């Protein structure tokens, strides 16, 4: 019944898998430690909630919150492939969906994510609120995050030069064209 609380140590959670797909994180002993013992953090939080507020705090702050977060995360890969708008012509059906973005702190700008898969920032238009990116930006301000990757923005051609139909800034619609950003 509580399968969702158990440590998932399936076939993808192997050193070889991590070395291939996240070599930079695998090199960091802190990240490896967190990956091995991540179950301790929710258990400590559950204990603290029960200590502070009893069963009602444990149920609402522990169990209900965990299930809510789990389901909103899954909405990204379901609802954000069905409803919403597409800013980029990716080879899938991903969409940007505002209410999923609000529930998931920005993950619902999922078409942007598919178009720029290594970008830390998912909300690319000014109205696409991205709380996760704001948190990353805050972490960079206090010096604990760096080399943050963003989509490369290039100026569209000026009138009479190149592609005349473009105006203003144009997002480079190529996942390979990323530049690290210092802010
Ligand atoms: Zn997707």
Boltz pocket constraint, residues with backbone or C-beta under 6 A from the ligand:
constraints:
  - pocket:
      binder: B
      contacts: [[A, 76], [A, 77], [A, 80], [A, 81], [A, 94], [A, 110], [A, 114]]
      max_distance: 6.0
